[in-house]
Amino acid sequence: MAEPESGVKAPAPARPTKAQRAWLRRGLGQPGGKLPLFDHNGRRVSARTVRACLDAGWAEPWFSNPLKPDWQVCKLTEAGRVLLDSYTSGG
């Protein structure tokens, strides 16, 4: 016997902010999809931006930086590529 629906909606798929999309987009042209530690102005990319993209599965940790262990070196995931493709194809 099936249980009645609870009326609880599934969470909406996450939508990246403009800053998150810009950071992820920079991985498209890099070997292995490496994401930058710094923005175009030389400022460190916001830890909040990085964390949100990691949590959403659009980026993943790549390797530890022995010179700066507190800096998270990340790369674009396939889910991140699909997400960016949906924005460039009119989604």
Buried (B, 14 or more C-beta within 10 A) or exposed (E): EEEEEEEEEEEEEEEBEEBBBBBBBBBBEEEEBBBBBEBEEEEEBEEEBBEBBBEBEBBBEBEEEEEEEEBBBBBBBEEBBEBBEEEEEEE
